[in-house]
């Protein structure tokens, strides 16, 4: 309630996704003025140097937490690997579930197919994204999901859950898997489908073009100028 009160006291509220805006309004927020301005992405995420490879790589970038559904990530990878040949599952990030996930790797006998990089630099993440066939984001909750646009800007399609701002951010640059029964199986199927029938790389990159910091800052400056009477 205090959070909603602060929003209602503001002269203008900027939401980073339509989903967050709707959520705030449902909780009682009634700001005087409001707008949705998406986050931008760093221009290091681009398709320059992307090469067609015979190696099939499925990747994940983010915290290894239950909120991100990292506890089901290895199971999803295993189910996808049963459906078709995948050379590598790349997990970029760190978190409390890492040890449990490594035990899952042993359980499903995925061995060296699953690679944990830990926390790495943004340029290195960009390099890995250009080598992925698919990025996955099966989060149980997600406000925006910058990694979606970072992957798409690199030419990589995304499979994501239907939660939070994920569908809005994925747009036409991937597949959305509805929450519900047999989620892991359906998610794995979506991964397999994207690998069997790759999307047009140019279309994927186009999805990310509006999400740049120049456009974001320009829109935010416009909000501040209007609040200050155009001065």
C-alpha atoms as an extended CHARMM CRD file, in Angstrom:
* protein
*
       231  EXT
         1         1  UNK       CA              0.0000000000        0.0000000000        0.0000000000  PROA      1               0.0000000000
         2         2  UNK       CA              2.8830000000        2.3930000000        0.7630000000  PROA      2               0.0000000000
         3         3  UNK       CA              4.3090000000        1.6900000000       -2.6720000000  PROA      3               0.0000000000
         4         4  UNK       CA              0.9940000000        2.4880000000       -4.3360000000  PROA      4               0.0000000000
         5         5  UNK       CA              0.7460000000        5.6670000000       -2.2560000000  PROA      5               0.0000000000
         6         6  UNK       CA              4.1630000000        6.8060000000       -3.5230000000  PROA      6               0.0000000000
         7         7  UNK       CA              3.1080000000        6.1430000000       -7.1190000000  PROA      7               0.0000000000
         8         8  UNK       CA             -0.0700000000        8.1630000000       -6.6250000000  PROA      8               0.0000000000
         9         9  UNK       CA              1.9330000000       11.0880000000       -5.1950000000  PROA      9               0.0000000000
        10        10  UNK       CA              4.2450000000       11.2140000000       -8.2200000000  PROA      10              0.0000000000
        11        11  UNK       CA              3.6930000000       13.7400000000      -11.0060000000  PROA      11              0.0000000000
        12        12  UNK       CA              4.4740000000       11.0760000000      -13.5660000000  PROA      12              0.0000000000
        13        13  UNK       CA              5.1600000000        7.3440000000      -13.3100000000  PROA      13              0.0000000000
        14        14  UNK       CA              7.2370000000        5.4810000000      -15.8940000000  PROA      14              0.0000000000
        15        15  UNK       CA              6.7260000000        1.7210000000      -16.1210000000  PROA      15              0.0000000000
        16        16  UNK       CA              9.2420000000       -0.4960000000      -17.9590000000  PROA      16              0.0000000000
        17        17  UNK       CA              6.5470000000       -2.8530000000      -19.2500000000  PROA      17              0.0000000000
        18        18  UNK       CA              2.7960000000       -2.9220000000      -19.8090000000  PROA      18              0.0000000000
        19        19  UNK       CA              2.5790000000       -5.9200000000      -17.4890000000  PROA      19              0.0000000000
        20        20  UNK       CA              4.0290000000       -3.9410000000      -14.5530000000  PROA      20              0.0000000000
        21        21  UNK       CA              1.7140000000       -1.0500000000      -15.3530000000  PROA      21              0.0000000000
        22        22  UNK       CA             -1.3540000000       -3.3310000000      -15.2850000000  PROA      22              0.0000000000
        23        23  UNK       CA             -0.1670000000       -4.9740000000      -12.0830000000  PROA      23              0.0000000000
        24        24  UNK       CA              0.2590000000       -1.6030000000      -10.3400000000  PROA      24              0.0000000000
        25        25  UNK       CA             -3.1800000000       -0.4220000000      -11.4580000000  PROA      25              0.0000000000
        26        26  UNK       CA             -4.7730000000       -3.6170000000      -10.1430000000  PROA      26              0.0000000000
        27        27  UNK       CA             -3.1100000000       -3.0060000000       -6.7810000000  PROA      27              0.0000000000
        28        28  UNK       CA             -4.6310000000        0.4440000000       -6.5300000000  PROA      28              0.0000000000
        29        29  UNK       CA             -2.1500000000        2.7560000000       -8.2060000000  PROA      29              0.0000000000
        30        30  UNK       CA             -3.7760000000        5.8050000000       -9.7890000000  PROA      30              0.0000000000
        31        31  UNK       CA             -0.9170000000        8.0890000000      -10.8430000000  PROA      31              0.0000000000
        32        32  UNK       CA             -1.7540000000       11.4860000000      -12.3360000000  PROA      32              0.0000000000
        33        33  UNK       CA              0.2680000000       10.7280000000      -15.4570000000  PROA      33              0.0000000000
        34        34  UNK       CA              1.8280000000        7.4920000000      -16.5940000000  PROA      34              0.0000000000
        35        35  UNK       CA              3.6470000000        5.9480000000      -19.5220000000  PROA      35              0.0000000000
        36        36  UNK       CA              5.4070000000        2.7520000000      -20.5370000000  PROA      36              0.0000000000
        37        37  UNK       CA              9.0080000000        3.2490000000      -21.6150000000  PROA      37              0.0000000000
        38        38  UNK       CA             10.9510000000        0.0600000000      -22.1870000000  PROA      38              0.0000000000
        39        39  UNK       CA             14.5450000000       -0.4140000000      -21.1040000000  PROA      39              0.0000000000
        40        40  UNK       CA             17.1950000000       -0.1950000000      -23.7740000000  PROA      40              0.0000000000
        41        41  UNK       CA             20.0380000000       -2.6400000000      -24.3830000000  PROA      41              0.0000000000
        42        42  UNK       CA             23.7750000000       -2.1650000000      -24.7300000000  PROA      42              0.0000000000
        43        43  UNK       CA             24.9560000000       -1.9890000000      -28.3440000000  PROA      43              0.0000000000
        44        44  UNK       CA             27.5850000000       -4.6670000000      -27.6650000000  PROA      44              0.0000000000
        45        45  UNK       CA             24.7060000000       -7.0820000000      -28.2560000000  PROA      45              0.0000000000
        46        46  UNK       CA             24.6990000000       -7.3280000000      -32.0390000000  PROA      46              0.0000000000
        47        47  UNK       CA             25.0130000000       -9.9710000000      -34.7670000000  PROA      47              0.0000000000
        48        48  UNK       CA             28.4940000000       -8.8810000000      -35.9110000000  PROA      48              0.0000000000
        49        49  UNK       CA             30.6280000000      -11.9970000000      -36.1610000000  PROA      49              0.0000000000
        50        50  UNK       CA             27.6780000000      -14.3690000000      -35.8870000000  PROA      50              0.0000000000
        51        51  UNK       CA             28.4130000000      -17.5260000000      -37.8640000000  PROA      51              0.0000000000
        52        52  UNK       CA             26.3440000000      -20.4630000000      -38.9890000000  PROA      52              0.0000000000
        53        53  UNK       CA             27.6000000000      -23.4320000000      -37.0000000000  PROA      53              0.0000000000
        54        54  UNK       CA             26.9160000000      -27.1490000000      -37.0820000000  PROA      54              0.0000000000
        55        55  UNK       CA             27.0790000000      -27.0780000000      -33.2770000000  PROA      55              0.0000000000
        56        56  UNK       CA             23.6400000000      -26.7240000000      -31.6930000000  PROA      56              0.0000000000
        57        57  UNK       CA             23.6770000000      -24.6220000000      -28.5140000000  PROA      57              0.0000000000
        58        58  UNK       CA             20.8000000000      -23.7690000000      -26.1880000000  PROA      58              0.0000000000
        59        59  UNK       CA             21.5900000000      -21.0710000000      -23.6340000000  PROA      59              0.0000000000
        60        60  UNK       CA             20.3270000000      -19.4750000000      -20.4500000000  PROA      60              0.0000000000
        61        61  UNK       CA             21.5090000000      -16.1650000000      -18.9770000000  PROA      61              0.0000000000
        62        62  UNK       CA             20.4450000000      -15.0680000000      -15.5070000000  PROA      62              0.0000000000
        63        63  UNK       CA             20.2790000000      -15.8240000000      -11.8200000000  PROA      63              0.0000000000
        64        64  UNK       CA             20.1090000000      -19.4740000000      -10.8420000000  PROA      64              0.0000000000
        65        65  UNK       CA             17.0300000000      -19.0050000000       -8.6790000000  PROA      65              0.0000000000
        66        66  UNK       CA             13.5480000000      -20.4870000000       -8.2840000000  PROA      66              0.0000000000
        67        67  UNK       CA             12.0160000000      -17.2130000000       -9.4860000000  PROA      67              0.0000000000
        68        68  UNK       CA             13.7570000000      -17.7860000000      -12.8200000000  PROA      68              0.0000000000
        69        69  UNK       CA             12.6520000000      -21.4560000000      -12.6890000000  PROA      69              0.0000000000
        70        70  UNK       CA             16.2900000000      -22.5390000000      -12.7560000000  PROA      70              0.0000000000
        71        71  UNK       CA             15.2160000000      -25.5360000000      -10.6360000000  PROA      71              0.0000000000
        72        72  UNK       CA             13.5090000000      -26.9260000000      -13.7600000000  PROA      72              0.0000000000
        73        73  UNK       CA             16.1160000000      -25.8540000000      -16.2870000000  PROA      73              0.0000000000
        74        74  UNK       CA             18.0670000000      -29.1300000000      -16.4220000000  PROA      74              0.0000000000
        75        75  UNK       CA             14.8570000000      -31.1300000000      -16.7590000000  PROA      75              0.0000000000
        76        76  UNK       CA             13.8150000000      -28.9030000000      -19.6650000000  PROA      76              0.0000000000
        77        77  UNK       CA             17.2220000000      -29.3650000000      -21.2820000000  PROA      77              0.0000000000
        78        78  UNK       CA             17.0080000000      -33.1250000000      -20.8520000000  PROA      78              0.0000000000
        79        79  UNK       CA             13.5350000000      -33.3190000000      -22.4150000000  PROA      79              0.0000000000
        80        80  UNK       CA             14.7060000000      -31.1950000000      -25.3560000000  PROA      80              0.0000000000
        81        81  UNK       CA             17.7530000000      -33.4400000000      -25.8430000000  PROA      81              0.0000000000
        82        82  UNK       CA             15.4710000000      -36.4900000000      -26.1230000000  PROA      82              0.0000000000
        83        83  UNK       CA             13.5580000000      -34.7800000000      -28.9400000000  PROA      83              0.0000000000
        84        84  UNK       CA             16.5510000000      -33.9130000000      -31.1130000000  PROA      84              0.0000000000
        85        85  UNK       CA             20.3340000000      -33.6190000000      -31.0770000000  PROA      85              0.0000000000
        86        86  UNK       CA             21.7000000000      -30.7140000000      -29.0230000000  PROA      86              0.0000000000
        87        87  UNK       CA             25.4510000000      -30.3620000000      -28.5610000000  PROA      87              0.0000000000
        88        88  UNK       CA             25.5750000000      -27.9720000000      -25.6250000000  PROA      88              0.0000000000
        89        89  UNK       CA             23.4510000000      -26.4110000000      -22.9140000000  PROA      89              0.0000000000
        90        90  UNK       CA             25.1530000000      -23.2100000000      -21.7820000000  PROA      90              0.0000000000
        91        91  UNK       CA             24.2080000000      -21.7720000000      -18.3900000000  PROA      91              0.0000000000
        92        92  UNK       CA             25.5410000000      -18.2530000000      -17.7790000000  PROA      92              0.0000000000
        93        93  UNK       CA             25.0910000000      -16.8670000000      -14.2830000000  PROA      93              0.0000000000
        94        94  UNK       CA             25.3050000000      -17.8430000000      -10.6570000000  PROA      94              0.0000000000
        95        95  UNK       CA             22.9630000000      -18.4060000000       -7.7440000000  PROA      95              0.0000000000
        96        96  UNK       CA             21.8090000000      -20.5440000000       -4.8470000000  PROA      96              0.0000000000
        97        97  UNK       CA             20.5610000000      -23.3770000000       -7.0760000000  PROA      97              0.0000000000
        98        98  UNK       CA             23.8620000000      -24.0550000000       -8.8440000000  PROA      98              0.0000000000
        99        99  UNK       CA             24.8410000000      -27.0500000000       -6.7040000000  PROA      99              0.0000000000
       100       100  UNK       CA             21.3860000000      -28.6310000000       -6.9890000000  PROA      100             0.0000000000
       101       101  UNK       CA             21.3970000000      -28.0650000000      -10.7430000000  PROA      101             0.0000000000
       102       102  UNK       CA             24.7220000000      -29.8420000000      -11.1030000000  PROA      102             0.0000000000
       103       103  UNK       CA             23.2270000000      -32.8230000000       -9.2820000000  PROA      103             0.0000000000
       104       104  UNK       CA             20.3640000000      -32.7370000000      -11.7810000000  PROA      104             0.0000000000
       105       105  UNK       CA             22.9290000000      -32.9050000000      -14.5830000000  PROA      105             0.0000000000
       106       106  UNK       CA             24.2300000000      -36.1480000000      -13.0510000000  PROA      106             0.0000000000
       107       107  UNK       CA             20.6840000000      -37.4680000000      -12.5570000000  PROA      107             0.0000000000
       108       108  UNK       CA             19.8080000000      -36.9690000000      -16.2210000000  PROA      108             0.0000000000
       109       109  UNK       CA             23.2770000000      -38.1170000000      -17.3480000000  PROA      109             0.0000000000
       110       110  UNK       CA             23.8760000000      -35.0220000000      -19.4370000000  PROA      110             0.0000000000
       111       111  UNK       CA             27.5580000000      -34.9810000000      -18.5070000000  PROA      111             0.0000000000
       112       112  UNK       CA             29.7200000000      -32.4670000000      -20.3750000000  PROA      112             0.0000000000
       113       113  UNK       CA             26.7890000000      -31.2930000000      -22.4920000000  PROA      113             0.0000000000
       114       114  UNK       CA             25.8590000000      -28.8270000000      -19.7460000000  PROA      114             0.0000000000
       115       115  UNK       CA             28.3850000000      -26.0330000000      -19.1970000000  PROA      115             0.0000000000
       116       116  UNK       CA             28.1980000000      -23.6290000000      -16.2320000000  PROA      116             0.0000000000
       117       117  UNK       CA             30.1980000000      -20.4540000000      -16.9160000000  PROA      117             0.0000000000
       118       118  UNK       CA             29.4440000000      -18.6520000000      -13.6520000000  PROA      118             0.0000000000
       119       119  UNK       CA             29.3380000000      -14.8500000000      -13.7830000000  PROA      119             0.0000000000
       120       120  UNK       CA             31.1540000000      -13.4810000000      -16.8370000000  PROA      120             0.0000000000
       121       121  UNK       CA             31.6210000000      -10.0490000000      -18.4570000000  PROA      121             0.0000000000
       122       122  UNK       CA             28.9380000000       -8.5050000000      -20.6720000000  PROA      122             0.0000000000
       123       123  UNK       CA             31.1560000000       -8.6850000000      -23.8120000000  PROA      123             0.0000000000
       124       124  UNK       CA             31.6650000000      -12.4000000000      -23.1650000000  PROA      124             0.0000000000
       125       125  UNK       CA             27.9060000000      -12.8730000000      -22.7140000000  PROA      125             0.0000000000
       126       126  UNK       CA             27.3650000000      -11.1160000000      -26.0520000000  PROA      126             0.0000000000
       127       127  UNK       CA             29.8920000000      -13.4180000000      -27.6910000000  PROA      127             0.0000000000
       128       128  UNK       CA             28.1090000000      -16.5010000000      -26.3380000000  PROA      128             0.0000000000
       129       129  UNK       CA             24.6960000000      -15.1620000000      -27.4030000000  PROA      129             0.0000000000
       130       130  UNK       CA             25.8840000000      -14.8760000000      -31.0050000000  PROA      130             0.0000000000
       131       131  UNK       CA             26.7530000000      -18.5850000000      -30.8830000000  PROA      131             0.0000000000
       132       132  UNK       CA             23.3920000000      -19.7540000000      -29.4890000000  PROA      132             0.0000000000
       133       133  UNK       CA             20.6130000000      -21.3020000000      -31.5330000000  PROA      133             0.0000000000
       134       134  UNK       CA             18.0400000000      -20.5180000000      -28.8320000000  PROA      134             0.0000000000
       135       135  UNK       CA             17.9900000000      -18.5910000000      -25.5530000000  PROA      135             0.0000000000
       136       136  UNK       CA             15.5370000000      -19.7190000000      -22.8690000000  PROA      136             0.0000000000
       137       137  UNK       CA             13.8180000000      -17.7420000000      -20.1270000000  PROA      137             0.0000000000
       138       138  UNK       CA             11.2690000000      -19.9400000000      -18.2690000000  PROA      138             0.0000000000
       139       139  UNK       CA             10.8170000000      -17.5010000000      -15.3570000000  PROA      139             0.0000000000
       140       140  UNK       CA              7.9270000000      -17.8120000000      -12.9150000000  PROA      140             0.0000000000
       141       141  UNK       CA              8.0080000000      -14.0180000000      -12.6080000000  PROA      141             0.0000000000
       142       142  UNK       CA              9.7510000000      -11.4230000000      -14.7700000000  PROA      142             0.0000000000
       143       143  UNK       CA              9.2860000000       -7.6690000000      -14.9580000000  PROA      143             0.0000000000
       144       144  UNK       CA             10.9330000000       -7.1170000000      -18.3260000000  PROA      144             0.0000000000
       145       145  UNK       CA             13.7340000000       -9.5190000000      -19.2370000000  PROA      145             0.0000000000
       146       146  UNK       CA             16.5210000000       -7.5270000000      -20.9110000000  PROA      146             0.0000000000
       147       147  UNK       CA             18.2820000000      -10.7690000000      -21.8920000000  PROA      147             0.0000000000
       148       148  UNK       CA             15.4410000000      -11.3710000000      -24.3770000000  PROA      148             0.0000000000
       149       149  UNK       CA             16.2600000000       -8.2660000000      -26.3830000000  PROA      149             0.0000000000
       150       150  UNK       CA             20.0060000000       -8.7970000000      -25.9500000000  PROA      150             0.0000000000
       151       151  UNK       CA             19.6530000000      -12.2550000000      -27.4970000000  PROA      151             0.0000000000
       152       152  UNK       CA             17.3930000000      -11.0350000000      -30.3100000000  PROA      152             0.0000000000
       153       153  UNK       CA             19.7950000000       -8.1850000000      -31.1090000000  PROA      153             0.0000000000
       154       154  UNK       CA             22.4480000000      -10.9020000000      -31.4860000000  PROA      154             0.0000000000
       155       155  UNK       CA             20.2370000000      -12.8020000000      -33.9260000000  PROA      155             0.0000000000
       156       156  UNK       CA             19.1060000000      -15.4310000000      -31.4250000000  PROA      156             0.0000000000
       157       157  UNK       CA             15.4090000000      -16.3070000000      -30.9230000000  PROA      157             0.0000000000
       158       158  UNK       CA             13.9760000000      -16.7850000000      -27.4310000000  PROA      158             0.0000000000
       159       159  UNK       CA             11.6610000000      -19.3100000000      -25.8170000000  PROA      159             0.0000000000
       160       160  UNK       CA             10.0350000000      -17.8300000000      -22.7290000000  PROA      160             0.0000000000
       161       161  UNK       CA              7.2210000000      -18.4430000000      -20.2720000000  PROA      161             0.0000000000
       162       162  UNK       CA              3.9390000000      -16.5270000000      -20.3910000000  PROA      162             0.0000000000
       163       163  UNK       CA              4.6870000000      -14.7740000000      -17.0940000000  PROA      163             0.0000000000
       164       164  UNK       CA              5.1620000000      -11.0730000000      -16.4250000000  PROA      164             0.0000000000
       165       165  UNK       CA              6.5520000000       -8.9340000000      -19.2380000000  PROA      165             0.0000000000
       166       166  UNK       CA              8.1110000000      -11.8740000000      -21.1260000000  PROA      166             0.0000000000
       167       167  UNK       CA              5.4430000000      -12.2310000000      -23.8840000000  PROA      167             0.0000000000
       168       168  UNK       CA              5.4630000000       -8.4630000000      -24.4510000000  PROA      168             0.0000000000
       169       169  UNK       CA              9.2510000000       -8.3990000000      -24.7910000000  PROA      169             0.0000000000
       170       170  UNK       CA              9.5920000000      -11.5400000000      -26.9520000000  PROA      170             0.0000000000
       171       171  UNK       CA              7.0450000000      -10.2640000000      -29.4650000000  PROA      171             0.0000000000
       172       172  UNK       CA              7.5730000000      -12.0290000000      -32.7980000000  PROA      172             0.0000000000
       173       173  UNK       CA             11.1530000000      -12.9910000000      -31.9900000000  PROA      173             0.0000000000
       174       174  UNK       CA             10.5670000000      -16.4220000000      -30.5010000000  PROA      174             0.0000000000
       175       175  UNK       CA              8.0390000000      -18.6680000000      -28.7990000000  PROA      175             0.0000000000
       176       176  UNK       CA              5.8940000000      -18.1950000000      -25.6830000000  PROA      176             0.0000000000
       177       177  UNK       CA              4.9520000000      -21.2000000000      -23.5550000000  PROA      177             0.0000000000
       178       178  UNK       CA              1.8150000000      -20.8490000000      -21.4620000000  PROA      178             0.0000000000
       179       179  UNK       CA              2.0410000000      -21.5900000000      -17.7490000000  PROA      179             0.0000000000
       180       180  UNK       CA              0.2730000000      -24.7860000000      -16.6870000000  PROA      180             0.0000000000
       181       181  UNK       CA              0.3500000000      -28.5690000000      -16.7530000000  PROA      181             0.0000000000
       182       182  UNK       CA              3.3120000000      -30.2660000000      -18.4760000000  PROA      182             0.0000000000
       183       183  UNK       CA              5.0750000000      -26.9110000000      -18.7140000000  PROA      183             0.0000000000
       184       184  UNK       CA              8.5690000000      -28.4280000000      -18.9290000000  PROA      184             0.0000000000
       185       185  UNK       CA              7.5540000000      -30.8200000000      -21.7230000000  PROA      185             0.0000000000
       186       186  UNK       CA              5.8760000000      -28.0570000000      -23.7300000000  PROA      186             0.0000000000
       187       187  UNK       CA              8.8150000000      -25.7260000000      -23.1640000000  PROA      187             0.0000000000
       188       188  UNK       CA             11.2400000000      -28.3840000000      -24.4320000000  PROA      188             0.0000000000
       189       189  UNK       CA              9.0190000000      -28.8990000000      -27.4870000000  PROA      189             0.0000000000
       190       190  UNK       CA              9.1540000000      -25.1640000000      -28.2660000000  PROA      190             0.0000000000
       191       191  UNK       CA             12.9630000000      -25.2880000000      -28.0880000000  PROA      191             0.0000000000
       192       192  UNK       CA             13.0590000000      -28.2890000000      -30.4210000000  PROA      192             0.0000000000
       193       193  UNK       CA             10.6630000000      -26.6190000000      -32.8670000000  PROA      193             0.0000000000
       194       194  UNK       CA             12.8410000000      -23.4970000000      -33.1030000000  PROA      194             0.0000000000
       195       195  UNK       CA             15.9380000000      -25.5830000000      -33.7580000000  PROA      195             0.0000000000
       196       196  UNK       CA             14.2360000000      -27.7160000000      -36.4180000000  PROA      196             0.0000000000
       197       197  UNK       CA             12.6660000000      -24.6990000000      -38.1150000000  PROA      197             0.0000000000
       198       198  UNK       CA             14.9500000000      -21.6900000000      -37.4690000000  PROA      198             0.0000000000
       199       199  UNK       CA             13.4490000000      -18.2200000000      -37.6530000000  PROA      199             0.0000000000
       200       200  UNK       CA             14.7120000000      -15.6600000000      -40.1410000000  PROA      200             0.0000000000
       201       201  UNK       CA             17.6830000000      -13.9640000000      -38.5040000000  PROA      201             0.0000000000
       202       202  UNK       CA             16.8280000000      -10.5410000000      -39.9370000000  PROA      202             0.0000000000
       203       203  UNK       CA             13.3220000000      -10.7240000000      -38.4560000000  PROA      203             0.0000000000
       204       204  UNK       CA             14.7180000000      -11.5950000000      -35.0230000000  PROA      204             0.0000000000
       205       205  UNK       CA             17.1720000000       -8.6710000000      -35.0930000000  PROA      205             0.0000000000
       206       206  UNK       CA             14.3950000000       -6.3140000000      -36.2230000000  PROA      206             0.0000000000
       207       207  UNK       CA             12.4360000000       -7.1600000000      -33.0440000000  PROA      207             0.0000000000
       208       208  UNK       CA             15.2230000000       -5.6630000000      -30.9230000000  PROA      208             0.0000000000
       209       209  UNK       CA             15.8710000000       -2.4570000000      -32.8840000000  PROA      209             0.0000000000
       210       210  UNK       CA             13.3800000000       -0.2010000000      -31.0200000000  PROA      210             0.0000000000
       211       211  UNK       CA             14.9180000000       -1.2320000000      -27.6760000000  PROA      211             0.0000000000
       212       212  UNK       CA             17.9620000000        1.0130000000      -27.5790000000  PROA      212             0.0000000000
       213       213  UNK       CA             19.0470000000        3.4580000000      -24.8960000000  PROA      213             0.0000000000
       214       214  UNK       CA             18.9800000000        6.4220000000      -27.2930000000  PROA      214             0.0000000000
       215       215  UNK       CA             15.2310000000        5.9990000000      -27.8450000000  PROA      215             0.0000000000
       216       216  UNK       CA             14.6060000000        5.2540000000      -24.1540000000  PROA      216             0.0000000000
       217       217  UNK       CA             16.4450000000        8.3720000000      -22.9650000000  PROA      217             0.0000000000
       218       218  UNK       CA             14.7610000000       10.5300000000      -25.6180000000  PROA      218             0.0000000000
       219       219  UNK       CA             11.3250000000        9.4370000000      -24.3760000000  PROA      219             0.0000000000
       220       220  UNK       CA             12.2760000000       10.0080000000      -20.7320000000  PROA      220             0.0000000000
       221       221  UNK       CA             13.6550000000       13.4910000000      -21.4700000000  PROA      221             0.0000000000
       222       222  UNK       CA             10.3480000000       14.2910000000      -23.1670000000  PROA      222             0.0000000000
       223       223  UNK       CA              8.5200000000       13.3130000000      -19.9440000000  PROA      223             0.0000000000
       224       224  UNK       CA             10.7930000000       15.5470000000      -17.8170000000  PROA      224             0.0000000000
       225       225  UNK       CA             10.4300000000       18.4890000000      -20.2200000000  PROA      225             0.0000000000
       226       226  UNK       CA              6.6380000000       18.2350000000      -20.1210000000  PROA      226             0.0000000000
       227       227  UNK       CA              6.7280000000       18.1430000000      -16.3050000000  PROA      227             0.0000000000
       228       228  UNK       CA              8.9140000000       21.2360000000      -16.2600000000  PROA      228             0.0000000000
       229       229  UNK       CA              6.6960000000       23.1220000000      -18.6950000000  PROA      229             0.0000000000
       230       230  UNK       CA              8.9000000000       22.5220000000      -21.7060000000  PROA      230             0.0000000000
       231       231  UNK       CA             11.8530000000       24.4790000000      -20.3110000000  PROA      231             0.0000000000
